[in-house]
C-alpha cells in the first residue's frame, strides 16, 4: 500500500518534469518560428 503511494508520487514527479521540458521546448520553437515569420 505504502509502496504504491510512493511509486505514484515518483511517477507524478517524473511526468511533471517531462511536461516542464516539453513546455519549454514548444515555447522556444514557437518563439523561433515567430521570429522567422516576422523577420526579427
N, C-alpha and C positions, 0 to 999 in steps of 0.2 A: 504494500500500500504506500508506504513512505517512499520507497524506491521509485515507484511510478510517478509520484508527485515531483520528485527531484528531476527525473528524466524529462517530464513535461516542461519544467521551468528551463532546463537546459535547451530543449528544442526551441522554446519560445525565444530565448536569448539569441540563439543562432539565427532564427528567422528574422528577428528584429535587425540583427547585424546585416544580413543579406539584403533586407528591404532598404536599409540606410544606404548601402553601397549602390544598389540599383537606382535609388532616387538621385543620388549624387551623379551617377553616370548619365542618366537620362537628362538631368538638368544641364550638364555640361554639353551633351550632344545638341540639345535644343538651343542653347546659347550660341554654340559654334555655327549651327545651321542658320540662326537668325543673323549672325554677323555676316555670313556668306551672302544671304538673301539681301541684306541691307548694304552690303559692300563696305562694312566697317573694317 
